[in-house]
């Protein structure tokens, strides 16, 4: 299904979603993601595994230490987990968690709600 949006409507949708994420931040900071962390989260949960630090760094066009720092923060929130690849000890496999899956599902529901609120008159 394709949704036709004017650029201003797309930006309005992004604004509404970002604002809702900030407002719904819990004391544990779960929704308080950087753009990079959100890109990593959605890549891990929406694209076919396996995901590695090396693969995420390549996909996002950043260094492995940048990914590692983002994963450290996300790991503290238990939305991702890491384990050493048994086949190649140099690789670190990024794994989904129940808490992370629930957050992504909630985020998806939020996007649907906010997109449904866009009307034909919502233009800048």
Order of alpha helices (4+ residues) and beta strands (2+ residues): alpha-alpha-beta-alpha-alpha-beta-beta-alpha
